[in-house]
Structures are given as C-alpha cells and as structure tokens.
Amino acid sequence: MRLIHGLGTGILLILGRRGGLRGLPCGLVVLGLAVAGLLGGPLAARPAGAETTIIRDAEVEGIIRDWTVPLFRAAGLAPETLRLRIIADDQLNAFTTGQGRLFLNTGTLAAAETPDEIIGVIAHEVGHMAGGDVIKLKDQIEQAQVTSLITALLGAAAGAATGRGDVASGIMLGGQGVAMGQFFGFSRTQEAMADSFALRVLDDTGQSAQGLLTFFERLGDQDLLPTSSQALWARTHPLTGDRIAAVRHHVETTSAEVRPAGPDEQARHARMVAKLTSFLKSFGLTMRQYPPEDTSLPARYARAIAYYRHNDLKEALVEIDGLLADHPDDPYFHELKGQMLFENGRLEPAVASYRRAVELAPGRTLIILGLAHALVESGRPEDLAEAQEVLSPAVSHETDNPFAWWLVANAYGKDGKIPMAAYAEAERAILLGKPEEALYHVRRAMSETEKGTPFWFRLEDAEAEAENLKEKMARQR
C-alpha cells in the first residue's frame, strides 16, 4: 500500500489508531469512550484508552440507509434526520443516541445471515428513537454532562472521513465523567416496548420479523457459553426469555402481509459482508473465506480488495477489471478501481474511474469526495476548478466532515483563492474543537473580504461559532 501521508479519502474511511492496513487511511482517530447498545444495554465498561473505530463507506451506508428509511417513515420519523455510522467492532451490537442517530457494529452486519436480521435490529433501534428513550434518560443525568457526551460522540463520527494524523489528535476524547452504562441503561420495559414497536413497523412495511427472532435466538444461546466467550451484548444485558417468546409469538401468529428479503437484498448483503471482511480482516482470512475457486460476485469483490490491500495491484486490477467487464455500470466497482489507482500514484486514470463512479451514483457524497481528492492531488488548474465545483454541493451534505473541509481548503488554496481556503480551514478547526485555530483562519479570510457581502456574513457566523466554542471549552476546564 502507498500511504498518502496524512490523507486518505478512499472507499473505506476509518477512525482508529494510526496504522498500516492496506486500503485504510494512515491518520486514524482514537475515541476513548465506551458506547452503549440500546438493543441490549451498555456495550461494555472498557478500560482506559479503549477505542471505538468508525468507518465510512458509500456502498455500505447506502445499503443500510435503504433498509432504514422505510422504517423511519413507518415510525413517523423524518428520513432526512437519519445519521448513520458504522463501528468497526466484531461484537454484536447496535445503538442510538436519539435524534435520528443510528450506530451499527460491523460484527452485527457480518454475523447476520440475512438482511432481515439487520432490518429487525434497526427496527428495534427505531423503536427506541420513536419512544424517546434517550431523551427520557437524559433527564436522569446532569444536562451538561449529557450534552458533552453526545457532542463528543458526534465529533468522532464527524471526523470519520478525515484520514489525517493532526486531525486525529484533534478529536482525542476521554475521561468524559459519565458512565455510559448509566446513560444507556434501558429498563426491561423500554426494551420490550422497543421490540413491540419494531414488530409494528416491520408489519407496516410488509417485512418479516423472522430475522429479528433469529437474531434474538442467537443471542439467547449465549447464556449457555462461558462468560468470557459470550457476545458483549449478551454479557452486559442478557436477553430475557419473555422478549424472545413475544417475538416468536408474533412471527407465528401475525396475519400481516409480510415477506422476507428478496434475492436482490440478499445479494447486497453478501456484497456488504465481503467488502467489510476484505477491508477489515487479514489477507489470509479473506482468501480462505473467498478462495480463487469461488467465482461468485462477492468472492471476486473480496479478492480484489484483498489483493489491493496486500500490495498486489496487478492481481487487484485483474479482479476489478473482470468485475467491471461483467458489470460496467456498477459505481462501487469504478470507485474501488479509482481508489486502487489513486493510492498507487496513477492520478489520471484514478480521476477517470472516480468520474465514472460519480456519473453512475451522483448522490453518493463519499464518492464525490474521492473524486475531489484525486483532482486536488493532481493540482492542475482545470482539475482544481473541477474540484471546487464538485465540492460545493458535497460539503453541504457533509458539513460535519473535517476531511471535506480540508479538501475545500486545498482546492481553493492551491488555486490562490485564500479567503475561501481560510474559511474552510476555520470550519474544519471548529469541527476538531480548535477554536483558536478557527479564529486565526476566519480573521485571515476577513482581512481579504469586502464587508457586507454574503461571504463576509458567513465569516461572521463562523467567527461567532468559534468564539462560543472557545467560551464553552473554557467553562469545562
């Protein structure tokens, strides 16, 4: 792998420790918090320095979003409020912090044998959102502590696409002073109510609850194992037999018109598992799970990623080119090829691959950021102009993404447009909790901007936000 020092938009963007997995950016962010699973209680009381790693991927997020939006609508929640983050953790868990924020462990996604299991888990979390369970728990804890906790968690999620070492240090979190178990300790009544709500929205959307039952039964079997071998979710909050029985009764007696996930969704799930496995697991494990004699699409996809991460660009291109020959209009295959070429210094063909991916999936902001990154690294005037053009709508969708603002700063800075570059640096600094740095950049931009213009007023807003952040951080010391 050619590590792009301090940078890495890529197909799969990860926060975690600085490290050297192929296909992963080298600048990763440590989140020193234990998060809590609303599905069954706190994730764990982790030792000091424990990490939570968040990944960003256009394809994976797109699949999960497609499965979640119908549930949101059935629950009376606005789909545009959905903020999805995937946690790189093998443990089975999922949780919400309210207000449309949904977190899923990769372990949950990979362990599920069908999309219905994942959809059932999501439906349960939607039940917590609709029931206002997080809001109810907030009232039990000092409001300032809760605000600090959620802000920290969101800050980590916001930085998921940064890929910079200095960005990493800006989002270091720890010692929040709030026991996550206390914050997310849902009562059995709340859990049962979330189950009931999940069953209703599954019925309302015509989807089977068999997946939720299967997932619950798998977790229920954990009680037979030694504690050290149990899933983290099962250890911290064992699933009650009553909950399993209630879901089983519903599956056996419901008269609703329901259906299991069809072949298309099964195929998307298989692709997602192959992608997560090959990006997050070792080359050897991936090749054992997806050997060369397996000619299925997920296996070919997994091997393309595995070879690429294993620094074998030649074999990686053979696999991805074969997939593209069979599926020329698949945006994620073009995106993967763009990442492979980009990280191996082949900027011109990388840009071409990213452009095609954006053409095929124009609404996928993370792919647009990949294109913009390649254009910025090219540095040619025409490429910088194109980067500025594509970043304008992209950053409006990823306003809390420091890496997006870093790209804006470089696209304009390399083009000699200092006020806009400085403004973007200010926005990034605010997201990273660096108010002094933000004020420096915003005032630099003001020094070269005419007063009373729309851009001037935008700078004033950024200045006020930085000042407020500075005061807030001073009060918390």
KATAMO-V801682 format. One line per field, one symbol per residue. psi: psi as a letter, one per 30 degrees, with the letter a starting at -180 (. if undefined). A space follows every 50 residues. Layout:
psi=???
//
This chain:
psi=kjkjkflidlejkkkalkahkkfklfjlkkjhkklkjfegakeljllkfl kkkklkkeeeeeeeeefeeeeeeffgkkeffkjkkkkikfljlllkglhg kkkkkfeeeefkflfeeeeeeeeeeeeeeefgeeeefeffkkeeeeeeee eeeeeeeegfgegkefeeffgkllhfgkjeeeegikleeeeeeeeeeeee feefggkkgeeeeeeeeeeefffflkefflkeeeefikkkeeeeeeeeee effkgljlklkaeeeeeeeeeeeeeeefeflleeeefeeilffjgleeee eeeeeeeefghieeeeeeeeeeeeefifgjefeeeeeeeeeefggieefe eeeeeeeeefifgjeeeeeeeeeeeeeefkeeeeeeeeeffeeefffhfg jeeeeeeeeeeeefggieeeeeeeeeeeeeeghieeeeeeeeeeeefgkk kfleeeeeeeeeeeeeeeeeeeeeff.
//
